[in-house]
């Protein structure tokens, strides 16, 4: 559902990972948008996300996903903790959202938090299904 995806920055080092991506945000919005939020979302153009991981400590990986929405008074980020446990891991996340419009702040923040949660669930399910599949040759997966 995502369109016009552009990688702005990519760093992949043993101790640090960082990826900044810009894409059309309209495909990421929930199917139904509450009436109070429609005017704010009408001018929404692109979303830029920066995912960063500190990989120095193999017992605890710490990450952050910063979310910037073009033409929106919303600032959001997700803090991640990935804790290896034998042959699996524990993945924790804490979602933050802040709206700079006092009149609708609380309602728009709740809407944004739920939309981000829904996207996270879809991404998590996609990743689990992908990881369960046998590896594909690079040309077939691109």
Secondary structure, 3 states (H helix, E strand, C coil): CCEEEEEEEEEEECCEEEEEEEEECHHHCCCCCCHHHHHHHCCCCEEEEEEEEECCCCCCEEEEEEEEECCCCEEEEEEEEEEEECCEEEEEEEEEEEECCCCCHHHHHHHHHHHHHHHHHHHHHHHHHHHHCCCCCHHHHC
